[in-house]
């Protein structure tokens, strides 16, 4: 497994991150380095030489970069450490391959097949998928507001906070068209 590492100044973090997001990366880690105002952006662009060359070409000669071999033992053993995550007294997130033997029959079980975009369900962003009454922080909130309607999307719509797969999801444009049409519809109580 290889990491693609780009060294940038603090002023260039956003611009270079944007180039990397456009390449389709799933995550970018920022690490401070000893150089004054220096930051390393660690990501994965793919192990194939063509994928690495695409990243190098996209960055041009503006920022130094390197490829680092990463020991991926954790990538093979992480499932051994997965466990159900209790969100509330009656709501539990369970990795898809685990039993529900310790879950009460009246509990709501959300099964997750972890991946690069969602993880194990123990990250704070998991709360984005839960309703407010379950302690969540919804990604989309809609409701009536006086004689109209209101909609709030609580993050950006680009790959910075949402997975690239979301942007290429066949329902992406339908979601936005329907949301705008619903919000703008003549609505009176």
Buried (B, 14 or more C-beta within 10 A) or exposed (E): EBBBBBBBEEEBBEEBBEBBBEBBBBEBEEEEEEEEEEBBBBBBBBEEEEBBEBBBEEBEEEBEBEBEEEEEEEEEEEEEEBEBBBBEEEBBBBBEEBEEEEBEEEBEEBEBEBEEEBEBBEEEBBBBBBEEEEEBBBBEEBEEEEEEBEBEBEEEEEBEEBBBBBEEEEEBEEBEEEBEEEBEEEEEE
